[in-house]
Amino acid sequence: MSAVSPVTDAIAAVEAARHTPVVPGAPLLPGVVGLMWADGRVIAEHVAGSAVLYDGSGARLPHSRRTPARVDTVFDVASLTKLFTATLALQQVEAGRLDLAAPVAHYLPRFAAHGKCDIRVVQLLTHTSGLEWWLPLWRDWPTREARVDAALTNPRATPTGEFVYSDLNLIALGVLLEKVSGTPLDLLLRDRVTEPLGMRDTGYAPQLGQLDPGRFAATEIEDDAGRGLVRGEVHDENAWSLGGVAGHAGVFSTAADLLTFARVFLDGGSVDGVRILSNDSVARMTTDLNPQLPGDAHGLGFEIDQPRYMGELSGPRTIGHTGFTGVSLVADLDRRAVAILLANAVHPHRGTAPTNAVRAAWATGLSRALA
């Protein structure tokens, strides 16, 4: 990147990725919405490509049948869902219903199977529980109940205390939150986060039926699961098999709504006078709780100081997360700066090329623009 026009260079990096084939005939980023924001003002916004570029056979659509990406395109944000689940967990802590230091099995007795009675709730949030990173729940278990049971009772795969990023951690936490709150996870998100903050385009797919279906970005053709081209339903097969609502994946959102959510953590738990978290909860979510694990800095939900996708915006006070579909959210708490990149990188098929380079380039563009 040149030092003269960092935003222009960041846009050029995104456009290069939008035209880079990673599977036969398919670019890395079919459609993209990028947003840079700092201390109350939009630094840059970039919208390009197609929310739907391919048909159900994987053939590229003619221009007249493509759905262009729009500033309000609704993307499957995949593992950014984990940030919302973590937020709900801290709300339950504040309400006195959840103790992060307690064993998970205190709330979910069957979790104790295979000697897991020592794993604490906080370790689900910092990915130090030792749980397996993933299981093909959708394929190997026949019902939602069996899939949940498998996620909770599966033996640990590594020693507790080691960092292993795991979807099972947040699947278990989602089940736990429903237990302690007495409320389904999707309704908990709506009532405690999205409605109070005015995030009308954010939620689990079953909640967003009022939105124009044409606003949703398409993701993958999942013929192995018998789903065809996925659009308006969660891409993650495990979340899909759990009814579209899970602690690790399933939330959809827009760039504008994700900016509102990010501002919660810039402003000590509130946005425009609406408080959803205490200052203490925000500090716990954004402070490294894995200091003994260099390179794996993690708060309660947020990753911290990860240059691989945060680029030059990275630092000990920079938080963020990525999602498998091609999305990322990065926030520098000290500079009050947010870089959001939303893309349907798995459309029409997941590729082998990583998206972290373009994520880092987008965040670096914001960092240099502020310098």
C-alpha positions in Angstrom: 0.0 0.0 0.0 1.1 3.5 -0.7 1.2 6.1 2.0 -0.5 8.7 -0.2 -4.0 7.2 -0.6 -4.5 4.4 2.0 -8.3 4.2 1.4 -7.9 4.0 -2.3 -5.2 1.3 -1.9 -7.5 -0.7 0.5 -10.3 -0.5 -2.1 -7.9 -1.7 -4.8 -7.0 -4.7 -2.6 -10.7 -5.6 -2.2 -11.3 -5.2 -6.0 -8.3 -7.4 -6.7 -9.7 -10.1 -4.5 -13.1 -9.7 -6.1 -11.5 -10.7 -9.4 -9.1 -13.4 -8.1 -10.2 -16.9 -9.1 -9.9 -19.4 -6.2 -12.1 -22.2 -7.7 -12.7 -22.6 -11.4 -14.2 -19.4 -12.7 -15.1 -18.0 -9.2 -13.5 -15.0 -7.6 -12.5 -14.8 -4.0 -15.1 -12.2 -3.2 -18.2 -12.3 -5.5 -19.9 -9.4 -3.6 -18.6 -7.1 -0.9 -19.6 -4.3 1.4 -16.8 -2.6 3.2 -17.1 0.1 5.9 -14.5 2.2 7.6 -15.6 4.4 10.5 -13.7 6.4 13.2 -14.9 8.6 16.0 -18.3 9.4 14.7 -17.7 9.6 10.9 -17.6 7.3 8.0 -14.1 7.3 6.5 -14.9 5.1 3.5 -17.6 2.8 2.2 -17.2 0.4 -0.7 -20.0 -1.7 -2.3 -19.2 -3.9 -5.3 -20.0 -7.1 -7.0 -23.0 -9.4 -6.6 -25.0 -10.7 -3.7 -26.0 -13.5 -6.1 -23.6 -14.3 -8.9 -24.2 -18.0 -9.6 -27.2 -20.2 -10.1 -27.9 -23.5 -8.3 -25.6 -25.5 -10.7 -22.7 -23.2 -10.1 -22.9 -21.5 -13.5 -22.3 -17.7 -13.6 -25.6 -15.9 -14.1 -26.0 -13.4 -17.0 -25.7 -9.8 -15.9 -29.4 -9.3 -16.2 -30.1 -12.0 -13.6 -27.5 -11.2 -11.1 -28.4 -9.5 -7.8 -26.0 -6.6 -7.2 -24.5 -6.0 -3.7 -26.1 -3.1 -1.9 -25.1 -1.0 1.1 -27.9 -2.8 3.0 -27.3 -6.3 1.7 -27.8 -8.8 4.5 -24.9 -11.2 5.0 -24.6 -14.5 6.9 -22.0 -13.3 9.4 -21.1 -16.9 10.5 -18.8 -16.8 13.5 -19.5 -13.2 14.3 -22.5 -14.9 15.9 -20.1 -15.8 18.7 -19.8 -12.2 19.7 -23.5 -11.9 20.2 -23.6 -15.1 22.2 -20.8 -13.7 24.4 -22.7 -10.5 24.9 -25.8 -12.5 26.0 -23.7 -14.5 28.4 -22.4 -11.3 30.1 -25.9 -10.0 30.4 -26.9 -13.2 32.3 -23.9 -12.7 34.5 -25.1 -9.1 35.3 -28.5 -10.5 36.0 -27.1 -12.9 38.6 -28.1 -16.1 36.6 -24.7 -17.1 35.5 -21.3 -17.5 37.2 -18.4 -17.7 34.7 -16.2 -19.4 37.2 -18.7 -22.2 37.7 -18.4 -25.6 36.0 -20.4 -25.9 32.9 -21.9 -29.1 34.3 -23.4 -27.1 37.2 -25.9 -25.8 34.7 -25.8 -28.7 32.2 -25.2 -31.9 34.2 -24.8 -34.1 31.1 -21.8 -31.9 30.1 -19.9 -33.8 32.8 -19.7 -36.9 30.6 -16.2 -38.3 30.0 -14.7 -36.5 32.9 -15.5 -32.9 31.9 -16.8 -31.8 35.2 -13.9 -29.4 35.7 -14.4 -27.3 32.6 -15.6 -23.8 33.6 -18.0 -21.5 31.7 -15.3 -18.9 31.1 -13.2 -21.5 29.3 -16.0 -21.9 26.7 -15.6 -18.1 25.9 -11.8 -18.1 25.8 -11.6 -21.4 23.8 -9.5 -23.1 26.5 -12.0 -25.8 27.4 -10.3 -28.6 25.5 -13.4 -29.4 23.5 -13.1 -30.8 20.0 -12.9 -27.9 17.4 -15.8 -29.3 15.3 -18.0 -32.3 14.8 -20.2 -33.1 11.7 -23.3 -32.9 13.8 -25.5 -32.4 10.8 -24.3 -35.6 9.1 -23.7 -38.1 11.9 -26.6 -37.5 14.3 -30.2 -37.8 13.2 -32.1 -35.2 15.2 -31.6 -31.9 16.9 -31.8 -33.5 20.3 -29.1 -36.0 19.4 -26.9 -33.3 17.9 -27.1 -31.2 21.0 -26.4 -34.2 23.2 -23.3 -35.1 21.1 -22.0 -31.5 21.3 -22.4 -31.6 25.1 -21.2 -35.1 25.9 -18.3 -35.5 23.4 -14.9 -36.1 25.2 -12.4 -33.3 25.4 -9.8 -33.5 22.6 -7.0 -31.5 24.2 -6.0 -30.6 27.8 -8.1 -27.9 29.3 -6.1 -24.7 29.4 -4.7 -25.0 25.9 -6.2 -22.8 23.2 -8.2 -24.6 20.5 -10.8 -22.5 18.7 -14.0 -24.6 18.8 -17.5 -24.2 17.6 -18.6 -26.7 20.2 -17.7 -24.2 22.9 -20.3 -21.8 21.7 -22.8 -24.4 20.9 -22.6 -25.5 24.5 -22.8 -21.9 25.7 -25.9 -21.3 23.6 -27.7 -24.3 25.2 -26.5 -23.1 28.6 -27.9 -19.6 28.1 -31.3 -21.0 27.1 -31.3 -23.0 30.3 -30.4 -20.2 32.7 -32.6 -17.6 31.0 -35.6 -19.7 30.2 -35.7 -18.1 26.8 -34.8 -19.4 23.3 -31.5 -18.0 22.0 -33.0 -16.1 19.1 -35.6 -14.4 21.3 -32.9 -13.6 23.8 -30.8 -11.9 21.1 -33.9 -10.0 19.8 -35.1 -8.8 23.2 -31.7 -8.0 24.8 -29.6 -6.7 21.9 -31.0 -6.1 18.5 -34.4 -4.4 19.4 -32.9 -2.2 22.1 -30.2 -1.0 19.8 -32.5 -0.6 16.8 -30.6 -3.3 14.7 -33.6 -4.1 12.6 -31.6 -6.1 10.0 -29.8 -8.3 12.5 -30.9 -11.7 13.9 -31.2 -15.3 13.2 -32.8 -16.1 9.8 -36.1 -17.3 11.2 -36.5 -13.8 12.8 -35.9 -11.8 9.6 -38.9 -13.0 7.5 -40.1 -9.4 7.3 -37.0 -8.4 5.2 -37.1 -8.3 1.4 -35.7 -11.8 0.3 -33.7 -10.0 -2.4 -31.5 -8.3 0.2 -29.8 -11.6 1.3 -26.5 -12.5 -0.1 -26.2 -16.1 -1.4 -23.6 -18.4 0.0 -22.7 -22.0 -1.0 -24.2 -24.7 -3.0 -24.5 -27.4 -0.4 -25.4 -30.5 -2.4 -23.7 -32.8 0.2 -26.4 -31.7 2.7 -29.1 -31.8 0.0 -29.7 -28.0 0.3 -28.7 -26.7 -3.1 -27.8 -23.0 -3.3 -28.2 -21.5 0.2 -29.7 -18.0 0.5 -31.6 -16.6 3.4 -30.7 -19.6 5.5 -27.6 -20.2 7.6 -24.6 -21.5 5.7 -23.1 -23.4 8.5 -24.4 -27.0 8.3 -24.4 -27.6 12.0 -26.3 -24.4 12.8 -28.7 -25.3 10.0 -29.2 -28.8 11.5 -30.0 -27.2 14.9 -32.9 -25.2 13.4 -30.9 -22.2 12.2 -30.3 -21.0 15.8 -27.1 -21.8 17.6 -24.4 -20.1 19.7 -21.7 -20.4 17.2 -23.4 -19.4 13.9 -26.7 -18.4 12.4 -26.9 -14.6 12.8 -27.3 -12.4 9.7 -26.6 -8.6 9.6 -25.6 -5.6 7.6 -22.6 -3.3 7.8 -24.6 -0.5 9.4 -26.0 -2.8 12.1 -22.6 -4.3 12.9 -21.2 -0.8 13.3 -23.9 -0.1 15.9 -22.9 -3.3 17.7 -19.2 -2.4 17.6 -19.9 0.9 19.1 -21.2 -0.8 22.2 -17.6 -1.8 23.0 -16.2 1.6 22.1 -18.7 3.4 24.4 -18.5 1.3 27.5 -21.7 -0.8 26.9 -24.1 1.8 25.5 -25.0 3.4 22.2 -27.0 6.6 21.9 -28.1 6.4 25.5 -29.2 2.7 25.3 -27.2 0.5 27.6 -27.0 -3.2 27.1 -23.8 -4.0 29.0 -22.0 -2.6 32.0 -18.6 -1.0 31.8 -17.2 -4.0 33.7 -18.7 -6.5 31.2 -17.2 -4.6 28.3 -13.8 -4.6 30.0 -14.0 -8.4 30.5 -15.0 -9.0 26.9 -12.1 -6.8 25.5 -9.2 -7.7 27.9 -6.9 -10.6 27.2 -7.7 -13.5 29.5 -5.1 -15.8 27.8 -1.8 -14.0 28.7 -0.2 -17.3 29.2 -0.8 -18.2 25.6 1.2 -15.8 23.4 -0.5 -15.3 20.0 -3.9 -16.4 21.3 -5.1 -13.3 23.1 -8.7 -13.6 23.8 -11.3 -11.8 25.9 -14.8 -13.1 26.6 -15.8 -13.6 23.0 -13.5 -11.2 21.2 -10.1 -12.0 19.7 -7.4 -9.4 20.5 -4.4 -8.2 18.6 -4.5 -10.5 15.6 -2.5 -9.0 12.7 -3.3 -11.8 10.4 -6.7 -10.2 9.7 -6.5 -6.9 11.7 -3.5 -5.7 9.7 -1.9 -2.4 11.0 -5.1 -1.7 13.0 -4.0 -4.5 15.3 -2.7 -3.9 18.8 -3.3 -4.8 22.4 -6.4 -2.6 22.4 -7.8 -3.9 19.1 -10.7 -6.5 19.2 -12.4 -8.4 16.5 -13.6 -11.6 14.9 -14.0 -13.2 11.5 -16.6 -15.4 10.0 -16.1 -18.3 7.6 -18.5 -16.9 5.0 -16.0 -14.1 4.4 -16.8 -11.4 7.0 -14.7 -9.6 9.6 -15.2 -6.9 12.3 -12.2 -5.1 13.7 -12.4 -2.3 16.3 -9.5 -0.2 17.8 -10.8 0.8 21.2 -8.2 3.6 21.7 -8.7 5.3 18.3 -12.4 4.6 18.3 -12.1 3.1 14.8 -14.0 0.2 13.2 -13.3 -1.7 10.0 -16.1 -4.0 8.7 -15.7 -6.2 5.6 -18.7 -8.3 4.6 -18.5 -10.7 1.7 -20.0 -14.0 0.4 -16.6 -15.7 -0.2 -18.2 -19.1 -0.1 -20.4 -18.4 -3.1 -20.8 -20.7 -5.0 -18.3 -23.0 -3.2 -15.8 -22.5 -0.4 -12.4 -22.0 -1.9 -8.9 -22.8 -0.7 -7.4 -19.3 -0.7 -7.6 -17.5 2.7 -9.5 -14.2 3.0 -7.3 -12.8 5.8 -5.0 -10.9 3.4 -7.9 -8.8 2.1 -9.3 -8.4 5.6 -6.0 -7.1 6.8 -5.6 -4.8 3.8 -9.0 -3.2 4.6 -8.2 -2.7 8.2 -4.7 -1.4 7.3 -6.3 1.2 5.0 -8.3 2.6 7.9 -5.3 2.6 10.2 -3.2 4.5 7.7 -6.0 6.9 6.9 -6.0 7.8 10.6 -2.3 8.2 10.9 
